Amino acid sequence: MENTIVELKFSLDTFYFLMSGVLVMWMAAGFAMLEAGLVRAKNTTEILTKNVALFSIACTMFLLVGYNIMYVDNTEGGFVPSFGALIGTQAADANHSLESDFFFQVVFVATAMSIVSGAVAERMKLWAFLIFTVVMTGFIYPIEGYWTWGAGFLSEMGFVDFAGSAIVHGAGAAAALAGVLFLGARKGKYGKNGEIYPIPGSNLPLATLGTLILWMGWFGFNGGSQLLVSDAENATAVGKIFLNTNAAAACGAIAALFVCKVLWGKADLTMVLNGALAGLVTITAEPASPTPLLACLLGLLGGSLVVFSIVALDKAKIDDPVGAISVHGVCGALGIMLVPLSNSDATFVNQLIGLVCILGFVFIASSIVWAILKNTMGIRVTEEEELNGMDQHDCGIDAYPEFVSVRSN
C-alpha cells in the first residue's frame, strides 16, 4: 500500500511538472504575438521566424549542453559548474521523473532568450541573433542558473529567486541591454537634438493577445516552480502562488493605466500591457510567501515603475521596441530586492549581491559575444535593408502581403 501511494505521488507530481512546462512553453507563443504586434508590419515575419527558431535552438542546446552544465554532477556552493553526462540519472528519492524536470527547465531558458528577441527587433541580422542564441542558451544562462538553482554559491549564500526574476528575466534583460548598446537605435527613432519619435506597432490586437497568453503561461512559470502538488501543504502553496501571480499582474496593469492617465491624460494600451507583465515579473522572485495584499502592492509598484523606466530609457536613447529591458530587467531587479519583505530567509544584502552577480556576469559575457559577432559577421543590417524591412531581407516573405502591395503602389 505504501509503495502504491509513493508511486501515485510520483506520477501526480510528474504530471503537474509536465503540464506546468506546457504552460511555460505556451509563453513562447505569447512572446511571438506580443513582439509581432509591437513591431512594424514589414518586420513581422522575421520576428515570428526568430521566435520559432530561438525556441528550437534553446531546446537543443539545453539538451546537449546547458542542462548538464546547470544541474548534472555539480559541486554544491561552487562558482564554476562541471559538465556532467547527458541529462544525468534519475535519483532514487526523486519526487518526479528526470525527463519532466528537464522539460520544465528547458522552457525557462527559451523564455530568457525570447526577452532578447524583442529588444533587438527591427535592425539586427537574423543569423547573428541565432548564433548568439546558441551561446546564451548553451552556456551563459546555464552558468548563472547553476549559481542558484544548481546549488551553486548564491544558493549557499542565501540568495532567493523562487521562479526567476533575476535568473531568467533579469538575465534576458541584461543580454538584451548589451545587444541594444552594440546595435544602436532604429533609424528615425531619435533626432539630432534629443527628439524622440514614436514608432507605433502594427497590430495592437495581436500584442494584447500575446500579453494575455503570457499572463496565462505565468501560472505554470510560478506555480510549477513549487515543484510538488501531491500533498496538502504543497497544493495549498500552489493555490497561493496562483492567487498572488494573478493579483500582481492585475494590479500592474491598473497601476500603468493610472500612471499614463496622470502623465499624459490618455490610456496607453502598450503601457497597460507592459504594466501587467511588469507585475508578473515583480512577483516571480517570491510568489509563495506574500499575502494577497502585498502581492497587489508588488504589482502596483512594478506596473508604475515600468512606465517611468521605459520613458527614461527612451530619453537615454536606448531603443527597445517592446520595453523588454524595463519589464524584465528593471522590474525583475525590483522583485528581487523586495523578497525580504515577505521571506525572512532572504536579506537585502544577499539579494543585492545575487542580483549584481547575475546581471553583471550575463551583461559582460553577452557583451563579449556581441562584440565578436559585430567585428566578424556584423550584427546590424544596412540602412537600406532596415528601410525595406527585415521580412524582405531575412525571409523573403511578407506577413501582410496585401498591405505591403498597396503601400508600395
C-alpha positions in Angstrom: 0.0 0.0 0.0 2.8 2.4 0.9 4.6 1.7 -2.4 1.3 2.4 -4.3 0.9 5.8 -2.5 4.6 6.7 -3.3 4.0 5.8 -7.0 0.8 7.8 -7.1 2.5 10.9 -5.6 5.4 10.5 -8.1 3.0 10.2 -11.0 1.0 13.2 -9.9 4.0 15.4 -9.4 5.5 14.4 -12.7 2.2 15.2 -14.5 2.0 18.5 -12.7 5.5 19.3 -13.7 4.9 18.4 -17.3 1.7 20.4 -17.6 3.4 23.4 -15.9 6.1 23.1 -18.5 3.5 23.1 -21.3 2.1 26.3 -19.9 5.5 27.9 -19.9 6.1 26.6 -23.5 2.9 28.4 -24.4 4.6 31.6 -23.4 6.7 31.3 -26.5 3.5 32.0 -28.5 2.8 34.9 -26.2 6.3 36.5 -26.8 5.9 35.9 -30.5 2.5 37.6 -30.7 3.5 40.4 -28.4 6.6 41.2 -30.4 4.9 40.8 -33.8 2.2 43.3 -32.6 4.7 45.9 -31.4 6.9 46.0 -34.5 6.1 47.5 -37.9 4.3 45.3 -40.4 7.5 45.0 -42.6 9.3 43.2 -39.8 6.6 40.7 -38.6 7.7 37.6 -40.5 11.2 37.9 -39.3 10.0 38.3 -35.7 7.9 35.1 -35.9 10.8 33.2 -37.6 13.1 34.4 -34.9 10.9 33.2 -32.1 10.3 29.8 -33.5 14.0 29.4 -34.3 15.2 30.6 -30.9 12.9 28.2 -29.1 14.1 25.3 -31.2 17.8 26.2 -30.7 17.3 26.7 -26.9 15.7 23.3 -26.6 18.5 21.6 -28.5 21.4 23.5 -26.8 20.0 23.0 -23.3 19.6 19.3 -24.0 23.1 18.8 -25.4 25.0 21.2 -23.2 23.1 23.6 -20.9 21.2 21.3 -18.6 24.3 19.3 -18.0 26.2 22.4 -17.0 23.4 23.7 -14.8 22.4 20.6 -12.9 24.4 17.4 -13.5 27.2 16.4 -11.3 27.9 19.8 -9.9 29.7 20.7 -6.6 27.5 22.4 -4.1 28.5 26.0 -3.4 30.7 26.3 -6.4 31.5 29.2 -8.8 32.3 27.2 -11.9 30.0 24.3 -12.9 31.1 21.0 -14.1 29.9 19.2 -17.3 28.0 16.1 -16.5 26.7 13.2 -18.6 23.7 14.0 -20.9 20.7 14.7 -18.6 22.2 12.6 -15.8 20.5 9.7 -14.0 17.3 9.5 -12.0 17.8 10.0 -8.3 16.5 7.1 -6.1 14.4 9.5 -3.9 13.2 11.8 -6.8 9.7 13.2 -6.5 9.2 13.4 -10.3 10.8 12.0 -13.4 14.1 13.3 -14.6 12.7 13.9 -18.0 9.9 16.1 -16.7 12.5 18.1 -14.8 14.4 18.7 -18.0 11.3 19.7 -19.9 10.3 22.2 -17.2 13.8 23.7 -17.2 14.3 23.9 -20.9 11.2 26.1 -21.4 12.7 28.6 -18.9 15.9 29.1 -20.9 13.8 29.7 -24.0 11.9 32.4 -22.1 15.1 34.2 -21.2 16.1 34.2 -24.9 12.7 35.5 -26.0 13.3 38.6 -24.0 16.4 39.4 -26.1 14.4 39.0 -29.3 12.0 41.9 -28.7 14.6 44.4 -27.5 16.9 44.0 -30.6 14.0 43.9 -33.1 13.8 45.6 -36.4 17.6 46.1 -37.1 19.6 43.0 -36.1 20.7 40.4 -38.6 18.8 37.2 -38.1 21.8 34.8 -38.2 23.8 36.9 -35.8 21.0 36.7 -33.4 20.7 32.9 -33.8 24.4 32.5 -33.2 24.1 34.5 -30.0 21.1 32.2 -29.1 23.4 29.2 -29.2 25.9 30.8 -26.8 23.3 32.2 -24.5 21.2 29.1 -24.1 24.0 26.6 -24.1 26.5 28.4 -21.8 25.7 31.8 -20.4 22.3 31.1 -18.9 23.3 27.6 -17.5 26.3 29.0 -15.7 24.4 31.8 -13.9 21.5 29.4 -13.3 23.8 26.9 -11.6 24.8 29.5 -9.1 21.3 29.4 -7.5 19.1 26.6 -8.9 22.0 24.2 -9.4 23.1 24.6 -5.7 26.0 27.0 -6.5 27.5 29.7 -4.4 24.5 32.1 -4.5 22.2 29.3 -3.2 24.6 28.5 -0.4 24.9 32.2 0.4 21.1 32.5 0.9 20.1 34.3 -2.3 16.4 33.8 -3.0 14.8 33.8 -6.5 11.8 31.5 -6.4 10.9 31.4 -10.1 13.5 33.5 -11.9 13.0 37.3 -11.6 16.8 37.6 -11.9 17.9 34.1 -13.1 15.5 34.2 -16.1 14.1 37.7 -16.6 17.0 39.7 -15.4 19.4 37.6 -17.4 17.4 38.0 -20.6 17.2 41.8 -20.0 21.0 42.0 -19.3 21.8 40.2 -22.5 19.3 42.4 -24.4 20.7 45.6 -23.0 24.2 44.6 -24.1 22.8 43.8 -27.6 20.9 47.1 -27.9 24.0 49.1 -26.9 26.1 47.4 -29.6 23.3 47.8 -32.2 22.3 51.3 -31.7 18.8 52.7 -32.2 16.5 52.2 -35.2 16.7 54.8 -38.0 14.4 57.6 -37.3 13.8 56.9 -33.7 15.8 59.8 -32.3 16.5 63.3 -33.6 19.8 65.2 -33.5 18.6 67.5 -30.8 17.3 64.8 -28.5 13.9 64.4 -30.0 12.1 61.1 -29.5 9.9 59.9 -32.4 7.5 57.1 -31.5 7.4 54.2 -33.9 4.0 52.6 -33.4 3.4 48.8 -33.6 1.5 47.3 -36.4 -1.0 45.2 -34.6 -2.2 46.0 -31.1 -4.8 43.3 -31.0 -2.0 40.8 -31.6 0.1 42.4 -28.9 -2.9 42.2 -26.5 -3.4 38.5 -27.3 0.3 37.9 -26.7 0.2 39.6 -23.3 -2.8 37.5 -22.2 -1.1 34.3 -23.4 1.9 35.3 -21.3 -0.3 36.0 -18.3 -1.8 32.6 -18.6 1.5 30.8 -19.1 2.9 32.5 -16.0 0.7 30.3 -13.8 2.9 27.4 -15.0 6.0 29.5 -14.6 5.4 30.4 -11.0 3.1 27.6 -10.0 5.3 24.9 -11.4 8.3 26.2 -9.5 6.8 24.9 -6.3 7.8 21.5 -7.9 5.2 19.5 -5.9 1.5 19.3 -5.7 0.8 15.9 -4.3 0.2 16.7 -0.6 -1.9 19.3 1.2 0.9 21.6 2.1 2.3 21.9 -1.5 -1.2 22.0 -3.1 -2.1 24.9 -0.8 1.1 26.7 -1.7 0.4 26.3 -5.4 -3.0 27.8 -4.9 -1.5 30.8 -3.1 1.1 31.2 -5.9 -1.6 31.3 -8.5 -3.6 33.9 -6.5 -0.6 36.1 -5.9 0.6 35.8 -9.5 -2.8 36.9 -10.8 -3.2 39.7 -8.3 0.2 41.2 -9.1 -0.5 41.1 -12.9 -3.9 42.7 -12.5 -2.6 45.5 -10.2 0.4 46.0 -12.5 -2.0 46.8 -15.4 -4.1 49.0 -13.2 -1.1 51.0 -12.0 0.2 51.5 -15.5 -3.2 52.7 -16.6 -3.4 55.3 -13.9 0.2 56.5 -14.3 -0.5 57.0 -18.0 -3.6 58.9 -17.3 -1.8 61.2 -14.8 1.2 61.8 -17.1 -0.4 62.1 -20.5 -4.2 62.1 -19.9 -4.5 59.0 -22.1 -4.8 55.3 -21.6 -1.8 54.0 -23.4 -2.5 50.3 -24.3 1.1 49.4 -24.8 2.0 50.7 -21.3 -1.0 48.8 -19.8 0.2 45.6 -21.4 3.7 46.1 -20.1 2.3 47.0 -16.7 0.6 43.6 -16.4 3.9 41.9 -17.5 5.8 44.1 -15.0 3.6 42.9 -12.2 4.2 39.3 -13.2 8.0 39.8 -13.3 8.0 41.5 -10.0 6.1 38.8 -8.2 8.1 36.0 -9.8 11.0 36.4 -7.3 8.8 35.3 -4.4 5.1 34.4 -5.2 4.7 31.9 -2.4 5.2 33.9 0.8 3.5 37.4 0.3 -0.1 38.0 1.5 -2.6 38.8 -1.3 -2.5 42.4 -0.3 1.3 42.5 -0.5 1.1 40.8 -3.9 -1.2 43.6 -5.0 1.3 46.2 -3.7 4.2 44.5 -5.6 2.1 44.6 -8.8 1.3 48.2 -8.3 5.0 49.1 -7.8 6.1 47.1 -10.8 3.3 48.5 -13.0 4.2 52.0 -12.0 7.9 51.6 -12.3 7.8 50.2 -15.8 6.2 53.3 -17.3 8.9 55.6 -15.9 11.7 53.1 -16.9 10.5 52.9 -20.5 10.4 56.7 -20.7 13.9 57.0 -19.0 15.5 54.5 -21.4 14.0 56.4 -24.3 15.5 59.7 -23.1 18.8 57.9 -22.8 18.4 56.8 -26.5 18.3 53.1 -25.6 15.9 51.9 -28.2 13.9 48.9 -27.0 10.9 48.4 -29.3 8.8 46.3 -26.9 10.0 47.6 -23.5 11.6 44.3 -22.6 14.6 45.7 -20.7 12.3 47.7 -18.5 9.7 44.9 -17.9 12.2 42.1 -17.3 15.3 43.8 -16.1 14.2 46.8 -14.0 11.1 45.1 -12.6 13.0 41.8 -12.2 15.5 43.7 -10.0 12.6 45.3 -8.1 11.1 41.9 -7.4 14.5 40.5 -6.2 15.1 43.4 -3.8 11.6 43.2 -2.3 11.8 39.4 -1.4 12.8 40.1 2.2 9.5 41.9 2.8 7.8 38.5 2.9 10.5 35.9 3.1 12.6 36.0 6.4 15.2 33.7 4.9 16.3 36.5 2.5 18.3 39.6 3.3 18.7 42.8 1.3 22.4 42.4 1.2 22.4 38.8 -0.1 19.7 39.8 -2.6 21.8 42.7 -3.9 24.9 40.5 -4.2 23.0 37.9 -6.1 21.4 40.4 -8.4 24.7 42.1 -9.2 26.5 38.8 -9.8 23.8 37.5 -12.2 23.2 40.7 -14.2 26.9 41.6 -14.2 28.0 38.3 -15.5 25.4 38.0 -18.2 25.9 41.6 -19.3 29.7 41.1 -19.6 29.6 37.7 -21.2 26.9 38.8 -23.6 28.9 42.0 -24.5 31.9 39.8 -25.4 29.8 37.6 -27.7 28.1 40.7 -29.3 31.5 42.3 -29.8 32.9 39.2 -31.5 29.8 39.0 -33.8 29.9 42.7 -34.6 33.6 42.5 -35.6 33.2 39.4 -37.7 29.9 38.8 -39.5 28.3 42.1 -38.3 25.1 42.3 -36.3 23.2 45.1 -37.9 21.6 45.2 -41.3 22.3 48.1 -43.7 20.2 51.2 -43.7 18.5 50.2 -47.0 17.7 46.8 -45.6 16.3 48.3 -42.5 14.2 50.7 -44.5 12.8 47.9 -46.7 12.1 45.7 -43.7 13.5 42.6 -42.1 10.9 40.4 -43.8 12.3 41.0 -47.2 15.9 41.0 -46.1 15.9 37.9 -44.0 12.9 35.9 -45.0 11.6 37.0 -48.4 8.0 36.7 -47.2 5.7 39.5 -46.1 3.4 38.8 -43.2 0.8 41.1 -44.7 1.3 40.9 -48.5 -1.9 42.7 -49.4 -1.0 45.7 -47.2 2.6 45.8 -48.5 1.4 45.6 -52.1 -1.0 48.5 -51.6 1.6 50.6 -49.7 4.2 50.1 -52.4 1.8 51.5 -55.0 
